[in-house]
Amino acid sequence: MSDRRSFFQKAGTIAAAAAVLPLLDIFQAEKVEAAVKKIEHLSPLDAAQDEDFWFTVRQSYTVSSNIINLNNGGVSPQPIVTQDALDRYVRLANQGPAYYMWQTIGMERENVRKQLAELGGVSAEEVAINRNSSEALETVIFGMNLKEGDEVLTTNQDYPNMMSALHQRELRDKIKVVKISVPVPCEDPSIIVERFRNAITPNTKVILMCHVINLSGQIMPVRAVADMAHEKNIEVICDGAHSFAHLDFKIPDLHCDYFGTSLHKWLCAPFGTGMLWMKKEKIKNIWPLLGHPEPQSEDIRKFENLGTRSFPIEASIGVSINFHRGIGIKRKEERLRYLKNYWAEKVSKFPKVGLNTSLKREYSCAIGNFCIDGMEPGQIIDKLFGDYKIYTTPIVHDEIKGVRVTPHVYTSLSDLDYFVGAVEKISKG
Ligand SMILES: Cc1ncc(COP(=O)(O)O)c(C=O)c1O
């Protein structure tokens, strides 16, 4: 009973009490907790291979039996407990939105902020809740005081939305964007640090870089780049869309100044949830993307002046955090890496198949990218889905051509065996 309370009630206060837990959720939570107890004595590496435990985790999702979803990197499903919480919040809000959504469910935001801050290892006064990584990172990109001639340094493998935001500032404010390239894959972080260092000029003001590159799954040396950049008074924005709740780290470990992430990816929070973190002393210098009566305030909440949006979505984030904590970030990271290595090692043995992702633990985790000689990524994904109902995503980039594969905690080994078999047949033509 007390475990069950800890699983759910951390998520909310007023509204959680108002939204009574259905029996199914209680049953679900107890099943996961019992499964965790059984593997508590195992190291995270051993727990990563305990198929009974991961089967219980799988049962906590509403996984389709009609397709095999290997594109969780795009957006991830929510566990049943989150889906149910969201449903209850929506129904409660609809009893009288101006009161129940704004006055009741809206009160949950501060609680969610605290939970996110705890997860990220930062102060709640440095965390803004928003809709996704694009909103978080573009708030910083558009909100910085940059003038004509200032340079922003990034990579040509950073995410298109952020590239568009920077390009818009080039056109409008006459800043200059400089891009370095990153080897695919890269097993020597010093190459990346040196490429950034060599591209710095006296005009460089900011570096924007991914923590995990979405195209290849490459884990980037953010801390080393940030330390080098800070010596030259350059600020660092980290795109953490693919690292938060995937890798075991705290935001301060990265030494960056700004960090944006999507919570609907590896945390499995409701669709349309994100988070922006920045150092307390930086807040006053960043203009909010949407107007605020005190735009130069030091209050992180100035970035949340979004107008009416779904408070049920925000309030349900805490349930996903509790679910994520229930599994444990160390176990989750090891499982995700185990799944990626499981399929990637097998397909790499097929004569025509190549990998665009390092299999060394420091350089990748859940995300992997493979290619087949003589086939375009689009042809491969069409075959995978057309013939096998396996859903993946094509990556076509000047430096990387392949198929990105992203399992999640609910992915089973039998799904991956089926996928490996499909790749073998496709590669043999
Ligand atoms: C590296 C990276 N940054 C940012 C984003 C944008 O995420 P969102 O669409 O949730 O804003 C993505 C999306 O996949 C991404 O891969």
Ligand as a Chemical Component Dictionary entry (heavy atoms), coordinates in Angstrom:
data_LIG
# 
_chem_comp.id                   LIG 
_chem_comp.type                 NON-POLYMER 
_chem_comp.pdbx_formal_charge   0 
_chem_comp.three_letter_code    LIG 
# 
loop_
_chem_comp_atom.comp_id 
_chem_comp_atom.atom_id 
_chem_comp_atom.alt_atom_id 
_chem_comp_atom.type_symbol 
_chem_comp_atom.charge 
_chem_comp_atom.model_Cartn_x 
_chem_comp_atom.model_Cartn_y 
_chem_comp_atom.model_Cartn_z 
_chem_comp_atom.pdbx_ordinal 
LIG C1 C1 C 0 18.361 16.234 -31.658 1  
LIG C2 C2 C 0 16.940 16.723 -31.671 2  
LIG N1 N1 N 0 16.676 17.957 -31.231 3  
LIG C3 C3 C 0 15.429 18.452 -31.222 4  
LIG C4 C4 C 0 14.364 17.710 -31.648 5  
LIG C5 C5 C 0 13.002 18.309 -31.650 6  
LIG O1 O1 O 0 12.149 17.653 -30.788 7  
LIG P1 P1 P 0 10.638 18.123 -30.709 8  
LIG O2 O2 O 0 10.017 17.789 -32.029 9  
LIG O3 O3 O 0 10.064 17.312 -29.610 10 
LIG O4 O4 O 0 10.660 19.571 -30.466 11 
LIG C6 C6 C 0 14.576 16.414 -32.100 12 
LIG C7 C7 C 0 13.461 15.583 -32.549 13 
LIG O5 O5 O 0 13.558 14.454 -32.896 14 
LIG C8 C8 C 0 15.899 15.910 -32.113 15 
LIG O6 O6 O 0 16.165 14.680 -32.548 16 
# 
loop_
_chem_comp_bond.comp_id 
_chem_comp_bond.atom_id_1 
_chem_comp_bond.atom_id_2 
_chem_comp_bond.value_order 
_chem_comp_bond.pdbx_ordinal 
LIG C1 C2 SING 1  
LIG C2 N1 SING 2  
LIG C2 C8 DOUB 3  
LIG N1 C3 DOUB 4  
LIG C3 C4 SING 5  
LIG C4 C5 SING 6  
LIG C4 C6 DOUB 7  
LIG C5 O1 SING 8  
LIG O1 P1 SING 9  
LIG P1 O2 DOUB 10 
LIG P1 O3 SING 11 
LIG P1 O4 SING 12 
LIG C6 C7 SING 13 
LIG C6 C8 SING 14 
LIG C7 O5 DOUB 15 
LIG C8 O6 SING 16 
# 
